[in-house]
Amino acid sequence: MRAKERERQEQEELERQKQEFLASLPERNEDDSLPTRLIAACAYMLPLLDAAERFGWPLALMNPTMATFMQALNAPMALLSAVPFGLGFLLVFIGMQFVANNPENPALVRYNMRWSSLA
């Protein structure tokens, strides 16, 4: 009998601690409007630019229809490459981490910023 009572009390204590923890979390920002989705999609520009720089031009030489796509990526690449010592990509990466760690930003943006910076 005592063992069942003690087990029930432990379960109640665990449930109380769980409820306290959930109550202490900040409210999720579940915004999924069009601007939020566009920002979330733009998070993948950094890995795209990095891959296009390494592998895109050789593929464009083999497939000339890709050349127009690669030329469209030249402007952002030139902007990032203009920063000396390759710090352009690093600054964008740090900015993405800052956005991903800010709980006030929508969850969709934070999730995509985090995953795109790991790619």
CYANA upper distance limits for C-alpha pairs under 8 A (distance plus 0.5 A):
  1 MET  CA      5 GLU  CA      6.84
  2 ARG  CA      6 ARG  CA      6.53
  3 ALA  CA      7 GLU  CA      6.55
  4 LYS  CA      8 ARG  CA      6.60
  5 GLU  CA      9 GLN  CA      6.72
  6 ARG  CA     10 GLU  CA      6.69
  7 GLU  CA     11 GLN  CA      6.70
  8 ARG  CA     12 GLU  CA      6.70
  9 GLN  CA     13 GLU  CA      6.60
 10 GLU  CA     14 LEU  CA      6.62
 11 GLN  CA     15 GLU  CA      6.64
 12 GLU  CA     16 ARG  CA      6.60
 13 GLU  CA     17 GLN  CA      6.65
 14 LEU  CA     18 LYS  CA      6.60
 15 GLU  CA     19 GLN  CA      6.70
 16 ARG  CA     20 GLU  CA      6.72
 17 GLN  CA     21 PHE  CA      6.65
 18 LYS  CA     22 LEU  CA      6.71
 19 GLN  CA     23 ALA  CA      6.58
 20 GLU  CA     24 SER  CA      6.73
 21 PHE  CA     25 LEU  CA      7.16
 26 PRO  CA    103 PRO  CA      8.24
 28 ARG  CA    103 PRO  CA      8.35
 28 ARG  CA    106 PRO  CA      8.04
 28 ARG  CA    107 ALA  CA      7.32
 29 ASN  CA    104 GLU  CA      7.44
 29 ASN  CA    105 ASN  CA      7.25
 29 ASN  CA    106 PRO  CA      5.22
 29 ASN  CA    107 ALA  CA      6.27
 30 GLU  CA    106 PRO  CA      6.36
 30 GLU  CA    107 ALA  CA      6.48
 30 GLU  CA    108 LEU  CA      7.82
 31 ASP  CA     36 THR  CA      7.51
 31 ASP  CA    106 PRO  CA      6.13
 31 ASP  CA    107 ALA  CA      7.99
 31 ASP  CA    108 LEU  CA      8.06
 32 ASP  CA     36 THR  CA      6.23
 32 ASP  CA     37 ARG  CA      6.74
 32 ASP  CA    106 PRO  CA      8.18
 32 ASP  CA    108 LEU  CA      7.47
 33 SER  CA     37 ARG  CA      6.80
 34 LEU  CA     38 LEU  CA      6.66
 35 PRO  CA     39 ILE  CA      6.70
 36 THR  CA     40 ALA  CA      6.64
 36 THR  CA    106 PRO  CA      7.90
 36 THR  CA    108 LEU  CA      7.90
 36 THR  CA    109 VAL  CA      7.10
 37 ARG  CA     41 ALA  CA      6.62
 37 ARG  CA    108 LEU  CA      7.95
 37 ARG  CA    109 VAL  CA      7.92
 38 LEU  CA     42 CYS  CA      6.58
 39 ILE  CA     43 ALA  CA      6.93
 39 ILE  CA    109 VAL  CA      7.12
 40 ALA  CA     44 TYR  CA      8.28
 40 ALA  CA    108 LEU  CA      7.03
 40 ALA  CA    109 VAL  CA      5.15
 40 ALA  CA    110 ARG  CA      8.36
 40 ALA  CA    112 ASN  CA      6.05
 40 ALA  CA    113 MET  CA      7.38
 41 ALA  CA     45 MET  CA      8.35
 41 ALA  CA    112 ASN  CA      7.96
 43 ALA  CA     96 MET  CA      8.19
 43 ALA  CA    112 ASN  CA      6.82
 43 ALA  CA    113 MET  CA      5.91
 43 ALA  CA    116 SER  CA      6.60
 44 TYR  CA     48 LEU  CA      6.73
 44 TYR  CA    112 ASN  CA      8.26
 44 TYR  CA    113 MET  CA      8.26
 44 TYR  CA    116 SER  CA      5.82
 44 TYR  CA    117 SER  CA      8.50
 45 MET  CA     49 LEU  CA      6.42
 46 LEU  CA     50 ASP  CA      6.66
 46 LEU  CA     89 PHE  CA      8.01
 46 LEU  CA     92 VAL  CA      8.26
 46 LEU  CA     93 PHE  CA      8.44
 46 LEU  CA    116 SER  CA      8.13
 46 LEU  CA    117 SER  CA      8.22
 47 PRO  CA     51 ALA  CA      6.57
 47 PRO  CA    116 SER  CA      7.25
 47 PRO  CA    117 SER  CA      7.91
 47 PRO  CA    119 ALA  CA      6.84
 48 LEU  CA     52 ALA  CA      6.44
 49 LEU  CA     53 GLU  CA      6.55
 49 LEU  CA     73 LEU  CA      7.52
 49 LEU  CA     76 PRO  CA      8.37
 49 LEU  CA     77 MET  CA      7.09
 50 ASP  CA     54 ARG  CA      7.07
 51 ALA  CA     55 PHE  CA      6.29
 51 ALA  CA     56 GLY  CA      7.32
 52 ALA  CA     56 GLY  CA      4.63
 52 ALA  CA     57 TRP  CA      7.50
 52 ALA  CA     70 MET  CA      7.78
 52 ALA  CA     73 LEU  CA      8.41
 53 GLU  CA     57 TRP  CA      7.48
 53 GLU  CA     77 MET  CA      8.38
 55 PHE  CA     59 LEU  CA      6.96
 56 GLY  CA     60 ALA  CA      6.50
 56 GLY  CA     70 MET  CA      7.22
 57 TRP  CA     61 LEU  CA      6.66
 57 TRP  CA     67 ALA  CA      8.11
 57 TRP  CA     70 MET  CA      7.53
 58 PRO  CA     62 MET  CA      7.04
 59 LEU  CA     63 ASN  CA      6.52
 59 LEU  CA     66 MET  CA      7.93
 60 ALA  CA     64 PRO  CA      5.88
 60 ALA  CA     65 THR  CA      7.65
 60 ALA  CA     66 MET  CA      5.44
 60 ALA  CA     67 ALA  CA      5.48
 60 ALA  CA     70 MET  CA      7.75
 61 LEU  CA     67 ALA  CA      7.93
 63 ASN  CA     67 ALA  CA      8.00
 64 PRO  CA     68 THR  CA      8.49
 65 THR  CA     69 PHE  CA      8.31
 66 MET  CA     70 MET  CA      6.77
 67 ALA  CA     71 GLN  CA      6.58
 68 THR  CA     72 ALA  CA      6.83
 69 PHE  CA     73 LEU  CA      7.16
 70 MET  CA     74 ASN  CA      7.03
 71 GLN  CA     75 ALA  CA      8.27
 73 LEU  CA     77 MET  CA      6.74
 74 ASN  CA     78 ALA  CA      6.39
 75 ALA  CA     79 LEU  CA      6.77
 76 PRO  CA     80 LEU  CA      6.74
 77 MET  CA     81 SER  CA      6.41
 78 ALA  CA     82 ALA  CA      6.41
 79 LEU  CA     83 VAL  CA      7.86
 79 LEU  CA     88 GLY  CA      8.42
 80 LEU  CA     86 GLY  CA      8.29
 80 LEU  CA     87 LEU  CA      8.47
 80 LEU  CA     88 GLY  CA      5.11
 80 LEU  CA     89 PHE  CA      6.74
 81 SER  CA     86 GLY  CA      6.86
 81 SER  CA     88 GLY  CA      6.78
 82 ALA  CA     88 GLY  CA      7.92
 83 VAL  CA     87 LEU  CA      6.39
 83 VAL  CA     88 GLY  CA      5.67
 84 PRO  CA     88 GLY  CA      8.05
 86 GLY  CA     90 LEU  CA      7.78
 87 LEU  CA     91 LEU  CA      6.47
 88 GLY  CA     92 VAL  CA      6.81
 89 PHE  CA     93 PHE  CA      6.55
 90 LEU  CA     94 ILE  CA      6.65
 91 LEU  CA     95 GLY  CA      6.61
 92 VAL  CA     96 MET  CA      6.62
 93 PHE  CA     97 GLN  CA      6.80
 93 PHE  CA    117 SER  CA      7.02
 94 ILE  CA     98 PHE  CA      6.71
 95 GLY  CA     99 VAL  CA      6.78
 96 MET  CA    100 ALA  CA      6.59
 96 MET  CA    113 MET  CA      6.22
 96 MET  CA    114 ARG  CA      7.88
 96 MET  CA    117 SER  CA      7.61
 97 GLN  CA    101 ASN  CA      6.61
 97 GLN  CA    113 MET  CA      7.48
 97 GLN  CA    114 ARG  CA      7.17
 97 GLN  CA    117 SER  CA      8.03
 98 PHE  CA    102 ASN  CA      6.89
 99 VAL  CA    105 ASN  CA      7.63
 99 VAL  CA    110 ARG  CA      6.97
 99 VAL  CA    113 MET  CA      7.67
100 ALA  CA    105 ASN  CA      8.25
100 ALA  CA    109 VAL  CA      7.75
100 ALA  CA    110 ARG  CA      4.66
100 ALA  CA    111 TYR  CA      7.36
100 ALA  CA    113 MET  CA      6.03
100 ALA  CA    114 ARG  CA      6.15
101 ASN  CA    110 ARG  CA      7.57
102 ASN  CA    110 ARG  CA      8.15
103 PRO  CA    107 ALA  CA      8.30
103 PRO  CA    110 ARG  CA      8.46
105 ASN  CA    109 VAL  CA      7.30
105 ASN  CA    110 ARG  CA      7.04
106 PRO  CA    110 ARG  CA      6.84
107 ALA  CA    111 TYR  CA      6.47
108 LEU  CA    112 ASN  CA      6.78
109 VAL  CA    113 MET  CA      6.49
110 ARG  CA    114 ARG  CA      6.64
111 TYR  CA    115 TRP  CA      6.79
112 ASN  CA    116 SER  CA      6.34
113 MET  CA    117 SER  CA      6.65
114 ARG  CA    118 LEU  CA      7.11
115 TRP  CA    119 ALA  CA      7.00
